[in-house]
Amino acid sequence: MFSLPLFISTPEMMIVGLVIILVFGSDKLPEIARGIAKAMSTVRNATDDLKNEITKSAEEHGFNEDVKKITQQIEEVKDQIEESGSIKRKMR
């Protein structure tokens, strides 16, 4: 399976940019960039809308208190880990 590296160096980016210019031409690059920016904006707006709907639904069904309790328990566990330096297993 093909996978992309996480970090691309500057020379590699320049080579990719050169290939893009050769394939699409310099007159099409602004149009392509606008299209990509518009698509990213649309995805960002959709995820924000979804997040707001989930939050609104949670508030309507009274899950806020449950979330607060779980968050508090998570913070307590984090504090315990920081105090001890590691997770200690309880013997059963």
Buried (B, 14 or more C-beta within 10 A) or exposed (E): EEEEEEEEEEEEEEEEEEEBEEEEEEEEEEEEEEEEEEEEEEEEEEEEEEEEEEEEEEEEEEBEEEEEEEEEEEEEEEEEEEEEEEEEEEEE
